[in-house]
Amino acid sequence: MAVTEEVRAARDAKLDELHERLTGAVEMLVTGQDWARALAFAARFRSRSFNNMLLIWIQHEAAFGAGRVPEPMPSYVAGYRQWQQLGRQVEKGQSGYMIFAPVTGRFASSTPADASSWRRLDPREKPHPGEVVRSRMVGARPAYVWDVSQTAGDPIPEPPAPTLLEGEAPSGLWDGLAAQVAAAGFTLLRVPHEGMIHGANGMTGWGARQVAVRENIDPAAQVKTLAHELAHVLMHDPDDEDARQHRGIGEVEAESVALMIGAAHGMDTTGYTIPYVSTWAARVDGRDPVQVVQATGERVRKTALGILDGLDTVQIANGTPPGLIRETAAPERSSRASAPMPERQTVTEPVMVGRGL
């Protein structure tokens, strides 16, 4: 029992450390430029949660500053065993980046429509005949990932990457975004100039269910504007109660989604304008600005990821090494909220580590 309590205390201490690191990372997102940099980074690691993306970012910057990695920007990250699956080995002495990994539990119900009917199953417990079984995330535990530059072994195949000239729109991006606008039940209009849409680059009309984009700007700006308006369509339905709660930061969310869509296609995002984070995050009454930033970042990431997954375009890599099928949830190891992790962060010999979000 004493050992169990010690292990649990060590795990909780690591989770507390992760939360402190994460809060510090969010608090550094003060200006619109800082926020834009974070989202451009998130586009490269869009398969990871917003929180884990920030944790990877700050830990890799620290590793670069200490001379442990050769580049300021990571390229691919994965767990210890995952790198071994790809024929690579984490080099001795390399410290992993600690992130949150999910812990899932199994729940059973004979009347799944009744939310109160679900009961949690023990690890080896079988459901009763006729019961439906679903897995849910019940907690988090610390896990470690390493950048490819911290490993050695078989070469990583580089997938095709988009290359763009200034002002050029990525091939197929306009058509792909336009198809998603149409799928959402909106008509897309291309208007000759901004005077027809109150001086804006684009406009979303919920009454007429129309999206308008002006044509007298370069193709890259047009496609960025279309991504912005598609984000409004997907995130800001005025009849949706949750969307109404976020209307104060609706423009920030839409512009942020457009930034991630552009960055995922190799577009230069330095011209994006986003208001000061400290200003818009403080506009949501009754909520800690740090929590607002985290929630907004995850909403933006999920919306951008949904759009990107629906496109048939050449995109930059998403941070997962090519050839690796990464699980997004770890199997439950016990009936507790989370399971113990190895105590090592610096590799001296092969160790099992968890998979990140």
C-alpha positions in Angstrom: 0.0 0.0 0.0 2.8 2.4 0.8 4.4 1.8 -2.6 1.1 2.5 -4.3 0.8 5.8 -2.5 4.3 6.7 -3.4 3.7 6.0 -7.0 0.5 7.9 -7.0 2.1 10.9 -5.3 5.0 10.9 -7.8 2.4 10.8 -10.7 0.4 13.6 -9.2 3.6 15.7 -8.7 4.4 15.2 -12.4 0.8 16.2 -13.4 1.1 19.3 -11.2 4.4 20.1 -12.9 2.8 19.8 -16.3 -0.1 22.1 -15.4 2.4 24.7 -14.1 4.4 24.5 -17.4 1.2 24.7 -19.4 -0.1 27.8 -17.5 3.3 29.5 -18.0 3.2 28.8 -21.7 -0.4 30.2 -22.1 0.5 33.3 -20.1 3.3 34.0 -22.6 0.7 34.3 -25.4 0.1 38.0 -24.7 0.2 39.7 -28.1 -1.5 38.8 -31.4 1.9 38.0 -32.8 2.7 35.5 -30.0 -0.7 33.9 -30.6 -0.1 33.7 -34.4 3.3 32.1 -33.8 1.7 29.5 -31.5 -1.0 28.7 -34.1 1.5 28.4 -36.9 3.4 25.9 -34.7 0.1 24.1 -33.9 -0.5 23.7 -37.6 2.7 21.6 -37.7 1.5 19.5 -34.8 -2.2 19.6 -35.4 -2.7 16.0 -34.5 -1.8 16.9 -30.9 -4.1 18.7 -28.5 -3.5 22.4 -28.1 -2.2 21.9 -24.6 0.3 19.2 -25.7 1.4 21.3 -28.6 2.3 24.1 -26.2 4.2 21.7 -23.9 6.2 20.3 -26.9 6.9 23.9 -28.1 8.3 25.2 -24.8 10.3 22.1 -24.0 11.9 21.9 -27.4 12.8 25.6 -27.2 14.5 24.9 -23.9 16.3 21.9 -25.4 17.5 24.0 -28.3 18.7 26.7 -25.9 20.6 24.1 -24.0 22.2 22.7 -27.2 20.5 19.3 -26.9 18.8 19.6 -30.3 20.2 21.2 -33.5 17.1 23.1 -34.7 14.8 25.6 -33.0 11.7 23.9 -34.5 10.8 20.2 -34.0 9.7 18.3 -37.0 8.3 14.9 -35.9 7.7 13.7 -32.3 6.8 10.2 -31.1 7.1 7.9 -28.1 10.1 5.7 -27.4 8.5 2.5 -28.6 7.0 4.3 -31.6 10.4 5.4 -32.8 11.6 1.8 -32.4 8.7 0.7 -34.7 10.1 3.0 -37.3 13.6 1.6 -37.0 15.0 4.5 -34.9 16.4 4.6 -31.3 16.3 7.5 -28.9 19.9 8.5 -28.3 21.4 8.0 -24.8 21.1 11.0 -22.6 18.3 12.7 -24.5 15.5 14.0 -22.3 11.9 13.4 -23.5 9.2 16.1 -23.6 6.6 15.4 -20.9 3.0 15.7 -22.2 -0.5 14.6 -21.1 -1.6 11.2 -22.2 -5.3 10.1 -21.8 -6.5 7.3 -19.6 -9.7 5.7 -20.7 -12.3 3.6 -18.9 -15.0 1.2 -20.2 -18.6 2.0 -19.4 -21.6 -0.3 -20.0 -25.4 0.4 -20.2 -28.4 -1.5 -21.3 -30.2 1.8 -22.0 -27.6 3.9 -23.6 -30.0 6.8 -24.3 -30.2 7.3 -20.5 -27.1 9.2 -19.5 -27.4 8.2 -15.9 -27.5 4.4 -16.7 -23.8 4.1 -17.6 -21.7 2.2 -15.1 -17.9 1.9 -15.2 -16.5 -1.6 -15.7 -13.5 -2.9 -13.7 -10.5 -3.8 -15.9 -11.4 -7.5 -16.3 -15.2 -7.1 -15.8 -17.4 -8.3 -18.7 -20.6 -6.5 -19.6 -24.0 -8.1 -18.9 -25.8 -9.6 -21.9 -27.4 -6.9 -24.1 -25.3 -4.1 -22.7 -23.6 -1.5 -24.9 -19.9 -0.8 -24.0 -18.1 2.5 -24.8 -14.8 3.9 -23.8 -14.4 7.4 -22.3 -11.5 9.4 -21.1 -11.4 9.4 -17.3 -8.1 11.1 -16.6 -4.6 11.9 -17.7 -1.2 10.8 -16.9 2.3 12.1 -17.8 4.0 10.6 -20.9 7.1 11.4 -22.9 7.8 12.0 -26.6 11.0 12.8 -28.4 11.8 14.8 -31.5 13.3 12.9 -34.5 16.5 14.9 -34.0 16.9 13.1 -30.6 16.9 9.7 -32.4 19.2 7.8 -34.8 18.4 5.0 -37.2 16.5 4.5 -40.4 15.8 7.6 -42.5 12.4 9.2 -42.2 10.6 9.5 -45.6 9.6 13.1 -46.3 6.1 13.4 -47.8 5.5 16.0 -50.5 5.3 19.6 -49.2 3.5 22.6 -50.7 5.6 25.3 -52.3 4.1 28.7 -53.0 5.0 32.0 -54.6 4.0 35.2 -52.8 0.3 35.9 -53.3 -0.4 32.4 -54.8 -3.2 30.2 -53.5 -2.4 26.5 -52.8 -3.6 24.3 -55.5 -7.1 23.0 -54.9 -7.6 24.9 -51.6 -10.3 27.3 -52.9 -12.3 24.5 -54.4 -12.0 22.4 -51.3 -13.1 25.2 -49.0 -15.9 26.1 -51.3 -17.2 22.6 -51.3 -17.3 22.6 -47.5 -19.2 25.9 -47.6 -21.8 24.4 -49.9 -22.0 21.2 -47.8 -22.9 23.4 -44.8 -25.9 24.8 -46.8 -24.4 28.2 -47.8 -24.2 29.8 -51.2 -20.7 31.2 -52.1 -20.6 34.5 -53.9 -17.5 36.2 -55.4 -18.1 40.0 -55.5 -16.1 42.5 -57.5 -15.0 44.8 -54.7 -15.3 45.4 -50.9 -17.9 48.2 -51.4 -20.5 45.5 -52.0 -19.8 43.9 -48.6 -19.4 47.0 -46.3 -15.7 47.4 -46.9 -14.8 43.8 -45.7 -12.7 41.2 -47.4 -15.5 38.7 -46.8 -18.9 38.3 -45.1 -21.1 35.6 -43.8 -24.9 36.2 -43.9 -26.8 33.8 -41.7 -30.3 35.1 -42.8 -29.6 34.5 -46.5 -27.1 31.7 -45.8 -24.5 33.2 -48.1 -20.8 33.6 -47.9 -19.3 36.5 -50.0 -15.6 37.0 -50.8 -14.3 40.0 -52.8 -12.2 39.3 -55.9 -10.0 42.4 -56.1 -7.3 40.9 -53.8 -4.6 38.4 -54.6 -5.6 34.6 -54.7 -3.8 33.9 -51.4 -5.8 36.6 -49.6 -9.0 35.3 -51.2 -8.5 31.8 -50.1 -7.5 33.0 -46.6 -10.7 35.0 -46.4 -12.8 32.0 -47.5 -11.2 29.9 -44.8 -12.1 32.7 -42.3 -15.7 32.7 -43.4 -16.0 28.9 -43.4 -14.8 29.0 -39.8 -17.7 31.4 -39.0 -20.1 29.0 -40.7 -18.8 26.1 -38.7 -18.4 27.8 -35.3 -20.6 30.8 -34.9 -24.2 29.9 -35.7 -26.3 32.6 -33.9 -28.9 30.0 -33.1 -26.4 27.9 -31.2 -26.1 28.7 -27.5 -22.5 27.8 -27.2 -21.6 29.9 -30.3 -23.4 32.9 -28.7 -21.3 32.5 -25.6 -18.2 32.9 -27.7 -19.3 35.8 -29.9 -16.9 38.2 -28.1 -14.0 36.3 -29.6 -15.6 35.1 -32.8 -13.4 37.1 -35.1 -10.3 35.9 -33.3 -11.4 32.3 -33.6 -12.2 32.6 -37.3 -9.0 34.4 -38.1 -7.1 31.8 -36.1 -8.7 28.9 -38.0 -7.7 30.7 -41.3 -4.2 31.1 -40.0 -3.9 27.3 -39.3 -5.4 26.4 -42.6 -2.9 28.6 -44.4 0.0 27.5 -42.4 -0.8 23.8 -43.0 -0.5 24.6 -46.7 2.8 26.5 -46.5 1.3 29.9 -46.7 3.1 32.9 -45.2 1.1 33.8 -42.1 3.0 36.9 -41.1 0.4 39.2 -42.5 -2.4 37.9 -40.3 -3.8 40.4 -37.9 -5.1 39.2 -34.5 -6.0 41.5 -31.6 -4.0 41.4 -28.4 -4.7 38.1 -26.6 -4.7 39.7 -23.2 -7.5 42.0 -24.5 -9.9 39.5 -26.1 -9.3 36.8 -23.5 -10.3 39.2 -20.7 -13.7 40.0 -22.5 -15.2 36.7 -21.4 -16.9 37.4 -18.1 -16.3 35.2 -15.2 -13.5 33.1 -16.7 -9.8 33.0 -16.1 -8.1 34.4 -19.3 -5.7 31.4 -19.2 -8.7 29.0 -19.4 -10.2 31.1 -22.2 -7.0 31.0 -24.3 -6.7 27.2 -23.8 -10.3 26.6 -24.7 -10.2 28.8 -27.7 -6.9 27.2 -28.9 -8.5 23.7 -28.7 -11.7 24.9 -30.5 -9.6 26.5 -33.2 -7.4 23.4 -33.6 -10.4 21.0 -33.8 -12.2 23.2 -36.3 -9.1 23.6 -38.5 -8.4 19.9 -38.3 -11.9 19.0 -39.4 -11.5 21.3 -42.4 -8.1 20.0 -43.3 -9.2 16.4 -43.1 -11.9 17.2 -45.6 -9.5 18.6 -48.2 -7.7 16.8 -51.0 -4.7 19.1 -51.0 -1.0 18.9 -50.4 -0.3 19.8 -46.8 2.7 20.0 -44.5 3.2 17.1 -42.1 1.2 17.1 -38.9 4.0 16.2 -36.5 3.5 12.4 -36.6 6.4 10.5 -38.3 5.4 9.2 -41.7 4.5 5.5 -41.5 3.4 5.6 -37.9 -0.2 5.0 -37.0 -0.5 6.8 -33.7 -3.2 5.8 -31.2 -5.0 8.7 -29.7 -6.1 7.0 -26.5 -4.1 4.6 -24.2 -5.8 1.5 -22.9 -6.8 1.6 -19.2 -4.3 -0.1 -16.9 -6.2 0.0 -13.7 -9.5 1.2 -12.2 -7.8 4.3 -10.9 -8.1 7.6 -12.8 -4.6 7.2 -14.1 -1.7 4.7 -14.3 1.9 5.1 -13.1 4.5 6.2 -15.6 8.3 5.4 -15.7 10.3 7.6 -13.4 13.0 8.3 -16.1 12.8 11.3 -18.3 16.4 11.0 -19.6 17.0 7.8 -21.6 19.8 5.6 -20.3 18.2 2.3 -21.5 15.0 1.2 -23.2 11.9 2.1 -21.3 8.2 1.9 -22.0 6.5 5.2 -22.3 2.9 6.2 -22.9 1.4 7.7 -26.1 0.6 11.3 -26.1 -2.5 13.2 -27.2 
